[in-house]
Amino acid sequence: METELVAQLQVASNSSLFPASRITTLIQNAYKWATNLFIWKDLVKAKTTSTQAGQEYYDYPSEFRSGTIVRLEIDGDPYQRYNFEDYLDYKENNASTTKKMFANYGRYFFVHPTPTSTGSSNMDVWGAIQADELDDATDETIFTNNKPEGNEAVVSRAFSVAMKRIDKEASKDANDESVAILGKLNLDEAKATQRDQRLDHPKFNVPNYFGSSRNSGIGQFDYQP
């Protein structure tokens, strides 16, 4: 990626404007930006912790990026993820609900129903971690083995930052290209998941509006002009 960036900048490898250390920094920062732009499945990991009796909210695991918990289970039971405001509204409007749900808010996540007892390693959460930094020339990105276009997007982002004060139009075009590439790759990930068949999830519950017999009240209209 460094070699490609130097080629796109059309400078010598020992350029005083873009020395080797600057090229490395540009790629490193662009990679951090790219891996934080979306939630990438390669960066989603599981973390096990314990519930506390009567406690509704918990600190985010230090390894997780804010707002990225995508799945939560307590004692093996899955909790559905909801928007934080909807989570609060639903609880307020349904005071006696036992619906199992959770929501993210900043560096906290909230669970309902509130655990009635302190558990022991009984809560599992899945969230996105920070990608490993690119320290060595042989380091691979999360895109290297399955999404090579992602590496191209990283180079485009690095080029955009490098050209920001030199050619604003070229910088903007490169940034737009990078966002478009990464957006498509992330959408492709989502589409791949959508093709998976959901287990034990009903599609549509369509009643028989016409009834099963003439004596059935379903589908009959009582017309009294």
Buried (B, 14 or more C-beta within 10 A) or exposed (E): BBEBBBEBBEBEEEBEEBEEEEBBEBBBBBBBBBBBBBBBBBBBEEBEBEBBEEEBEBEBBEEBBEBBBBBBBBEEEEBEBBEBEEBBEBBEEEEEEEEBBBBBBEBBBBBBBEBEEEBEEBBBBBBBBEBEEBEEEEEEBBBEEEBEEBBBBBBBBBBBBBBBEEEEEBBEBBBEBBBEBBEEBBEEBEEEEEEEEEEEEEEEEEEEEEEEEEEEEEEEEEEEE
